[in-house]
Amino acid sequence: MAESFFATLKHELIGTQPWPSRSAAHTAIFEWIESWYNLHRLHSSLGSRCPVDYEAALAA
C-alpha cells in the first residue's frame, strides 16, 4: 500500500516541477495530501468510493 501512495505522489506532484527549497517541497506535499489525496482516493471500506462521494450519498 505504501508503494502505491509514493508512486502516486511522485507521479502527480514531485516529478512535475523543480523545488526551490526543501521547505517549499514539504509545504506542497502536505497540501497535496490534505487537499487531494485524502479526499479523492478510493477506499475499500467505503465500497470503493472516495470520501467525498460517500458523504454526498449519505447526505442525499
PyMOL Python script that loads the backbone (N, CA, C, O; Angstrom):
from pymol import cmd

cmd.read_pdbstr("""\
ATOM      1  N   MET A   1       0.821  -1.179   0.000  1.00  0.00           N
ATOM      2  CA  MET A   1       0.000   0.000   0.000  1.00  0.00           C
ATOM      3  C   MET A   1       0.879   1.263   0.000  1.00  0.00           C
ATOM      4  O   MET A   1       0.560   2.231  -0.690  1.00  0.00           O
ATOM      5  N   ALA A   2       1.951   1.260   0.747  1.00  0.00           N
ATOM      6  CA  ALA A   2       2.828   2.430   0.794  1.00  0.00           C
ATOM      7  C   ALA A   2       3.459   2.700  -0.570  1.00  0.00           C
ATOM      8  O   ALA A   2       3.633   3.857  -0.953  1.00  0.00           O
ATOM      9  N   GLU A   3       3.802   1.650  -1.300  1.00  0.00           N
ATOM     10  CA  GLU A   3       4.398   1.830  -2.612  1.00  0.00           C
ATOM     11  C   GLU A   3       3.436   2.543  -3.549  1.00  0.00           C
ATOM     12  O   GLU A   3       3.848   3.397  -4.334  1.00  0.00           O
ATOM     13  N   SER A   4       2.161   2.198  -3.471  1.00  0.00           N
ATOM     14  CA  SER A   4       1.153   2.849  -4.303  1.00  0.00           C
ATOM     15  C   SER A   4       1.038   4.332  -3.963  1.00  0.00           C
ATOM     16  O   SER A   4       0.948   5.171  -4.859  1.00  0.00           O
ATOM     17  N   PHE A   5       1.042   4.656  -2.674  1.00  0.00           N
ATOM     18  CA  PHE A   5       0.963   6.049  -2.255  1.00  0.00           C
ATOM     19  C   PHE A   5       2.147   6.846  -2.793  1.00  0.00           C
ATOM     20  O   PHE A   5       1.962   7.912  -3.381  1.00  0.00           O
ATOM     21  N   PHE A   6       3.364   6.336  -2.596  1.00  0.00           N
ATOM     22  CA  PHE A   6       4.550   7.074  -3.032  1.00  0.00           C
ATOM     23  C   PHE A   6       4.641   7.167  -4.550  1.00  0.00           C
ATOM     24  O   PHE A   6       5.118   8.174  -5.072  1.00  0.00           O
ATOM     25  N   ALA A   7       4.199   6.149  -5.263  1.00  0.00           N
ATOM     26  CA  ALA A   7       4.182   6.224  -6.725  1.00  0.00           C
ATOM     27  C   ALA A   7       3.226   7.318  -7.186  1.00  0.00           C
ATOM     28  O   ALA A   7       3.549   8.078  -8.098  1.00  0.00           O
ATOM     29  N   THR A   8       2.069   7.401  -6.573  1.00  0.00           N
ATOM     30  CA  THR A   8       1.105   8.451  -6.920  1.00  0.00           C
ATOM     31  C   THR A   8       1.662   9.825  -6.586  1.00  0.00           C
ATOM     32  O   THR A   8       1.541  10.753  -7.386  1.00  0.00           O
ATOM     33  N   LEU A   9       2.263   9.964  -5.426  1.00  0.00           N
ATOM     34  CA  LEU A   9       2.866  11.229  -5.022  1.00  0.00           C
ATOM     35  C   LEU A   9       3.941  11.665  -6.016  1.00  0.00           C
ATOM     36  O   LEU A   9       3.957  12.818  -6.447  1.00  0.00           O
ATOM     37  N   LYS A  10       4.821  10.765  -6.374  1.00  0.00           N
ATOM     38  CA  LYS A  10       5.897  11.102  -7.305  1.00  0.00           C
ATOM     39  C   LYS A  10       5.347  11.463  -8.682  1.00  0.00           C
ATOM     40  O   LYS A  10       5.805  12.418  -9.310  1.00  0.00           O
ATOM     41  N   HIS A  11       4.374  10.705  -9.141  1.00  0.00           N
ATOM     42  CA  HIS A  11       3.813  10.934 -10.473  1.00  0.00           C
ATOM     43  C   HIS A  11       3.033  12.242 -10.547  1.00  0.00           C
ATOM     44  O   HIS A  11       3.172  12.985 -11.519  1.00  0.00           O
ATOM     45  N   GLU A  12       2.221  12.536  -9.545  1.00  0.00           N
ATOM     46  CA  GLU A  12       1.319  13.679  -9.616  1.00  0.00           C
ATOM     47  C   GLU A  12       1.879  14.975  -9.062  1.00  0.00           C
ATOM     48  O   GLU A  12       1.377  16.045  -9.407  1.00  0.00           O
ATOM     49  N   LEU A  13       2.897  14.923  -8.218  1.00  0.00           N
ATOM     50  CA  LEU A  13       3.362  16.155  -7.598  1.00  0.00           C
ATOM     51  C   LEU A  13       4.866  16.359  -7.731  1.00  0.00           C
ATOM     52  O   LEU A  13       5.304  17.341  -8.329  1.00  0.00           O
ATOM     53  N   ILE A  14       5.630  15.479  -7.203  1.00  0.00           N
ATOM     54  CA  ILE A  14       7.063  15.713  -7.083  1.00  0.00           C
ATOM     55  C   ILE A  14       7.753  15.822  -8.435  1.00  0.00           C
ATOM     56  O   ILE A  14       8.619  16.678  -8.617  1.00  0.00           O
ATOM     57  N   GLY A  15       7.388  14.980  -9.375  1.00  0.00           N
ATOM     58  CA  GLY A  15       8.051  14.986 -10.670  1.00  0.00           C
ATOM     59  C   GLY A  15       7.603  16.085 -11.609  1.00  0.00           C
ATOM     60  O   GLY A  15       8.128  16.181 -12.718  1.00  0.00           O
ATOM     61  N   THR A  16       6.652  16.919 -11.214  1.00  0.00           N
ATOM     62  CA  THR A  16       6.101  17.903 -12.128  1.00  0.00           C
ATOM     63  C   THR A  16       6.843  19.220 -12.170  1.00  0.00           C
ATOM     64  O   THR A  16       6.644  19.995 -13.105  1.00  0.00           O
ATOM     65  N   GLN A  17       7.687  19.506 -11.200  1.00  0.00           N
ATOM     66  CA  GLN A  17       8.361  20.807 -11.161  1.00  0.00           C
ATOM     67  C   GLN A  17       9.612  20.760 -10.295  1.00  0.00           C
ATOM     68  O   GLN A  17       9.739  19.899  -9.424  1.00  0.00           O
ATOM     69  N   PRO A  18      10.531  21.683 -10.534  1.00  0.00           N
ATOM     70  CA  PRO A  18      11.691  21.778  -9.634  1.00  0.00           C
ATOM     71  C   PRO A  18      11.278  22.488  -8.345  1.00  0.00           C
ATOM     72  O   PRO A  18      10.392  23.343  -8.358  1.00  0.00           O
ATOM     73  N   TRP A  19      11.912  22.135  -7.251  1.00  0.00           N
ATOM     74  CA  TRP A  19      11.562  22.734  -5.960  1.00  0.00           C
ATOM     75  C   TRP A  19      12.688  23.665  -5.519  1.00  0.00           C
ATOM     76  O   TRP A  19      13.843  23.247  -5.438  1.00  0.00           O
ATOM     77  N   PRO A  20      12.355  24.930  -5.233  1.00  0.00           N
ATOM     78  CA  PRO A  20      13.391  25.898  -4.854  1.00  0.00           C
ATOM     79  C   PRO A  20      14.014  25.614  -3.488  1.00  0.00           C
ATOM     80  O   PRO A  20      15.157  25.988  -3.228  1.00  0.00           O
ATOM     81  N   SER A  21      13.254  24.952  -2.625  1.00  0.00           N
ATOM     82  CA  SER A  21      13.786  24.644  -1.298  1.00  0.00           C
ATOM     83  C   SER A  21      13.077  23.417  -0.738  1.00  0.00           C
ATOM     84  O   SER A  21      12.014  23.014  -1.210  1.00  0.00           O
ATOM     85  N   ARG A  22      13.694  22.847   0.270  1.00  0.00           N
ATOM     86  CA  ARG A  22      13.091  21.702   0.947  1.00  0.00           C
ATOM     87  C   ARG A  22      11.773  22.112   1.615  1.00  0.00           C
ATOM     88  O   ARG A  22      10.812  21.343   1.636  1.00  0.00           O
ATOM     89  N   SER A  23      11.744  23.313   2.151  1.00  0.00           N
ATOM     90  CA  SER A  23      10.535  23.822   2.804  1.00  0.00           C
ATOM     91  C   SER A  23       9.369  23.952   1.818  1.00  0.00           C
ATOM     92  O   SER A  23       8.231  23.617   2.149  1.00  0.00           O
ATOM     93  N   ALA A  24       9.653  24.434   0.623  1.00  0.00           N
ATOM     94  CA  ALA A  24       8.608  24.562  -0.397  1.00  0.00           C
ATOM     95  C   ALA A  24       8.066  23.188  -0.784  1.00  0.00           C
ATOM     96  O   ALA A  24       6.857  23.021  -0.945  1.00  0.00           O
ATOM     97  N   ALA A  25       8.947  22.212  -0.934  1.00  0.00           N
ATOM     98  CA  ALA A  25       8.513  20.854  -1.261  1.00  0.00           C
ATOM     99  C   ALA A  25       7.686  20.269  -0.117  1.00  0.00           C
ATOM    100  O   ALA A  25       6.666  19.623  -0.359  1.00  0.00           O
ATOM    101  N   HIS A  26       8.111  20.486   1.104  1.00  0.00           N
ATOM    102  CA  HIS A  26       7.388  19.980   2.268  1.00  0.00           C
ATOM    103  C   HIS A  26       5.973  20.554   2.308  1.00  0.00           C
ATOM    104  O   HIS A  26       5.010  19.820   2.531  1.00  0.00           O
ATOM    105  N   THR A  27       5.849  21.846   2.096  1.00  0.00           N
ATOM    106  CA  THR A  27       4.538  22.501   2.107  1.00  0.00           C
ATOM    107  C   THR A  27       3.651  21.965   0.986  1.00  0.00           C
ATOM    108  O   THR A  27       2.472  21.692   1.211  1.00  0.00           O
ATOM    109  N   ALA A  28       4.197  21.812  -0.207  1.00  0.00           N
ATOM    110  CA  ALA A  28       3.422  21.311  -1.342  1.00  0.00           C
ATOM    111  C   ALA A  28       2.953  19.880  -1.103  1.00  0.00           C
ATOM    112  O   ALA A  28       1.812  19.542  -1.420  1.00  0.00           O
ATOM    113  N   ILE A  29       3.812  19.046  -0.554  1.00  0.00           N
ATOM    114  CA  ILE A  29       3.432  17.660  -0.268  1.00  0.00           C
ATOM    115  C   ILE A  29       2.325  17.613   0.779  1.00  0.00           C
ATOM    116  O   ILE A  29       1.365  16.857   0.628  1.00  0.00           O
ATOM    117  N   PHE A  30       2.444  18.406   1.830  1.00  0.00           N
ATOM    118  CA  PHE A  30       1.412  18.454   2.859  1.00  0.00           C
ATOM    119  C   PHE A  30       0.074  18.885   2.256  1.00  0.00           C
ATOM    120  O   PHE A  30      -0.956  18.265   2.521  1.00  0.00           O
ATOM    121  N   GLU A  31       0.088  19.938   1.453  1.00  0.00           N
ATOM    122  CA  GLU A  31      -1.155  20.430   0.846  1.00  0.00           C
ATOM    123  C   GLU A  31      -1.749  19.404  -0.105  1.00  0.00           C
ATOM    124  O   GLU A  31      -2.970  19.258  -0.163  1.00  0.00           O
ATOM    125  N   TRP A  32      -0.911  18.689  -0.854  1.00  0.00           N
ATOM    126  CA  TRP A  32      -1.405  17.672  -1.780  1.00  0.00           C
ATOM    127  C   TRP A  32      -2.104  16.550  -1.021  1.00  0.00           C
ATOM    128  O   TRP A  32      -3.186  16.109  -1.411  1.00  0.00           O
ATOM    129  N   ILE A  33      -1.485  16.092   0.059  1.00  0.00           N
ATOM    130  CA  ILE A  33      -2.077  15.005   0.847  1.00  0.00           C
ATOM    131  C   ILE A  33      -3.392  15.444   1.462  1.00  0.00           C
ATOM    132  O   ILE A  33      -4.387  14.724   1.375  1.00  0.00           O
ATOM    133  N   GLU A  34      -3.412  16.610   2.081  1.00  0.00           N
ATOM    134  CA  GLU A  34      -4.608  17.069   2.780  1.00  0.00           C
ATOM    135  C   GLU A  34      -5.736  17.502   1.847  1.00  0.00           C
ATOM    136  O   GLU A  34      -6.908  17.293   2.160  1.00  0.00           O
ATOM    137  N   SER A  35      -5.398  18.102   0.704  1.00  0.00           N
ATOM    138  CA  SER A  35      -6.451  18.653  -0.144  1.00  0.00           C
ATOM    139  C   SER A  35      -6.879  17.748  -1.287  1.00  0.00           C
ATOM    140  O   SER A  35      -7.985  17.910  -1.803  1.00  0.00           O
ATOM    141  N   TRP A  36      -6.057  16.815  -1.694  1.00  0.00           N
ATOM    142  CA  TRP A  36      -6.459  15.951  -2.796  1.00  0.00           C
ATOM    143  C   TRP A  36      -6.461  14.482  -2.408  1.00  0.00           C
ATOM    144  O   TRP A  36      -7.498  13.825  -2.492  1.00  0.00           O
ATOM    145  N   TYR A  37      -5.347  13.969  -1.994  1.00  0.00           N
ATOM    146  CA  TYR A  37      -5.207  12.530  -1.798  1.00  0.00           C
ATOM    147  C   TYR A  37      -6.213  11.977  -0.796  1.00  0.00           C
ATOM    148  O   TYR A  37      -6.866  10.969  -1.066  1.00  0.00           O
ATOM    149  N   ASN A  38      -6.340  12.619   0.342  1.00  0.00           N
ATOM    150  CA  ASN A  38      -7.248  12.109   1.373  1.00  0.00           C
ATOM    151  C   ASN A  38      -8.712  12.232   0.974  1.00  0.00           C
ATOM    152  O   ASN A  38      -9.546  11.479   1.476  1.00  0.00           O
ATOM    153  N   LEU A  39      -9.043  13.157   0.089  1.00  0.00           N
ATOM    154  CA  LEU A  39     -10.434  13.351  -0.306  1.00  0.00           C
ATOM    155  C   LEU A  39     -10.851  12.545  -1.528  1.00  0.00           C
ATOM    156  O   LEU A  39     -12.032  12.232  -1.676  1.00  0.00           O
ATOM    157  N   HIS A  40      -9.915  12.202  -2.404  1.00  0.00           N
ATOM    158  CA  HIS A  40     -10.285  11.611  -3.686  1.00  0.00           C
ATOM    159  C   HIS A  40      -9.863  10.167  -3.899  1.00  0.00           C
ATOM    160  O   HIS A  40     -10.361   9.519  -4.820  1.00  0.00           O
ATOM    161  N   ARG A  41      -8.965   9.645  -3.082  1.00  0.00           N
ATOM    162  CA  ARG A  41      -8.558   8.261  -3.317  1.00  0.00           C
ATOM    163  C   ARG A  41      -9.696   7.323  -2.904  1.00  0.00           C
ATOM    164  O   ARG A  41     -10.479   7.625  -2.003  1.00  0.00           O
ATOM    165  N   LEU A  42      -9.762   6.203  -3.572  1.00  0.00           N
ATOM    166  CA  LEU A  42     -10.825   5.233  -3.308  1.00  0.00           C
ATOM    167  C   LEU A  42     -10.506   4.426  -2.056  1.00  0.00           C
ATOM    168  O   LEU A  42      -9.359   4.045  -1.822  1.00  0.00           O
ATOM    169  N   HIS A  43     -11.528   4.174  -1.263  1.00  0.00           N
ATOM    170  CA  HIS A  43     -11.380   3.405  -0.029  1.00  0.00           C
ATOM    171  C   HIS A  43     -12.219   2.136  -0.134  1.00  0.00           C
ATOM    172  O   HIS A  43     -13.416   2.194  -0.415  1.00  0.00           O
ATOM    173  N   SER A  44     -11.589   1.007   0.091  1.00  0.00           N
ATOM    174  CA  SER A  44     -12.329  -0.248   0.024  1.00  0.00           C
ATOM    175  C   SER A  44     -13.379  -0.331   1.129  1.00  0.00           C
ATOM    176  O   SER A  44     -14.419  -0.966   0.954  1.00  0.00           O
ATOM    177  N   SER A  45     -13.109   0.307   2.261  1.00  0.00           N
ATOM    178  CA  SER A  45     -14.075   0.272   3.370  1.00  0.00           C
ATOM    179  C   SER A  45     -15.320   1.117   3.086  1.00  0.00           C
ATOM    180  O   SER A  45     -16.321   1.009   3.795  1.00  0.00           O
ATOM    181  N   LEU A  46     -15.258   1.950   2.057  1.00  0.00           N
ATOM    182  CA  LEU A  46     -16.404   2.778   1.675  1.00  0.00           C
ATOM    183  C   LEU A  46     -17.048   2.262   0.397  1.00  0.00           C
ATOM    184  O   LEU A  46     -17.726   3.009  -0.309  1.00  0.00           O
ATOM    185  N   GLY A  47     -16.841   1.007   0.105  1.00  0.00           N
ATOM    186  CA  GLY A  47     -17.412   0.424  -1.103  1.00  0.00           C
ATOM    187  C   GLY A  47     -16.695   0.888  -2.355  1.00  0.00           C
ATOM    188  O   GLY A  47     -17.329   1.082  -3.392  1.00  0.00           O
ATOM    189  N   SER A  48     -15.398   1.066  -2.279  1.00  0.00           N
ATOM    190  CA  SER A  48     -14.554   1.539  -3.383  1.00  0.00           C
ATOM    191  C   SER A  48     -14.993   2.907  -3.899  1.00  0.00           C
ATOM    192  O   SER A  48     -14.970   3.177  -5.099  1.00  0.00           O
ATOM    193  N   ARG A  49     -15.391   3.757  -2.961  1.00  0.00           N
ATOM    194  CA  ARG A  49     -15.743   5.140  -3.295  1.00  0.00           C
ATOM    195  C   ARG A  49     -14.826   6.079  -2.545  1.00  0.00           C
ATOM    196  O   ARG A  49     -14.240   5.714  -1.525  1.00  0.00           O
ATOM    197  N   CYS A  50     -14.705   7.288  -3.054  1.00  0.00           N
ATOM    198  CA  CYS A  50     -13.897   8.281  -2.356  1.00  0.00           C
ATOM    199  C   CYS A  50     -14.749   8.898  -1.241  1.00  0.00           C
ATOM    200  O   CYS A  50     -15.977   8.858  -1.314  1.00  0.00           O
ATOM    201  N   PRO A  51     -14.121   9.459  -0.225  1.00  0.00           N
ATOM    202  CA  PRO A  51     -14.868  10.032   0.895  1.00  0.00           C
ATOM    203  C   PRO A  51     -15.865  11.111   0.480  1.00  0.00           C
ATOM    204  O   PRO A  51     -16.941  11.210   1.069  1.00  0.00           O
ATOM    205  N   VAL A  52     -15.527  11.917  -0.521  1.00  0.00           N
ATOM    206  CA  VAL A  52     -16.433  12.970  -0.973  1.00  0.00           C
ATOM    207  C   VAL A  52     -17.725  12.368  -1.518  1.00  0.00           C
ATOM    208  O   VAL A  52     -18.816  12.824  -1.175  1.00  0.00           O
ATOM    209  N   ASP A  53     -17.606  11.349  -2.362  1.00  0.00           N
ATOM    210  CA  ASP A  53     -18.789  10.693  -2.927  1.00  0.00           C
ATOM    211  C   ASP A  53     -19.585   9.956  -1.859  1.00  0.00           C
ATOM    212  O   ASP A  53     -20.815   9.987  -1.863  1.00  0.00           O
ATOM    213  N   TYR A  54     -18.889   9.300  -0.957  1.00  0.00           N
ATOM    214  CA  TYR A  54     -19.552   8.561   0.116  1.00  0.00           C
ATOM    215  C   TYR A  54     -20.376   9.495   0.996  1.00  0.00           C
ATOM    216  O   TYR A  54     -21.527   9.191   1.309  1.00  0.00           O
ATOM    217  N   GLU A  55     -19.801  10.627   1.398  1.00  0.00           N
ATOM    218  CA  GLU A  55     -20.531  11.576   2.227  1.00  0.00           C
ATOM    219  C   GLU A  55     -21.700  12.220   1.488  1.00  0.00           C
ATOM    220  O   GLU A  55     -22.738  12.501   2.087  1.00  0.00           O
ATOM    221  N   ALA A  56     -21.532  12.455   0.182  1.00  0.00           N
ATOM    222  CA  ALA A  56     -22.629  13.008  -0.610  1.00  0.00           C
ATOM    223  C   ALA A  56     -23.792  12.018  -0.680  1.00  0.00           C
ATOM    224  O   ALA A  56     -24.956  12.412  -0.606  1.00  0.00           O
ATOM    225  N   ALA A  57     -23.468  10.731  -0.823  1.00  0.00           N
ATOM    226  CA  ALA A  57     -24.510   9.706  -0.865  1.00  0.00           C
ATOM    227  C   ALA A  57     -25.246   9.602   0.469  1.00  0.00           C
ATOM    228  O   ALA A  57     -26.455   9.373   0.494  1.00  0.00           O
ATOM    229  N   LEU A  58     -24.525   9.768   1.572  1.00  0.00           N
ATOM    230  CA  LEU A  58     -25.167   9.727   2.888  1.00  0.00           C
ATOM    231  C   LEU A  58     -26.088  10.922   3.114  1.00  0.00           C
ATOM    232  O   LEU A  58     -27.131  10.799   3.756  1.00  0.00           O
ATOM    233  N   ALA A  59     -25.694  12.078   2.582  1.00  0.00           N
ATOM    234  CA  ALA A  59     -26.483  13.294   2.760  1.00  0.00           C
ATOM    235  C   ALA A  59     -27.739  13.300   1.910  1.00  0.00           C
ATOM    236  O   ALA A  59     -28.709  13.987   2.227  1.00  0.00           O
ATOM    237  N   ALA A  60     -27.719  12.527   0.822  1.00  0.00           N
ATOM    238  CA  ALA A  60     -28.873  12.516  -0.107  1.00  0.00           C
ATOM    239  C   ALA A  60     -30.011  11.674   0.397  1.00  0.00           C
ATOM    240  O   ALA A  60     -31.042  11.567  -0.268  1.00  0.00           O
TER     241      ALA A  60
END
""", "prot")
cmd.dss("prot")
cmd.show_as("cartoon", "prot")
cmd.util.cbc("prot")
cmd.orient("prot")
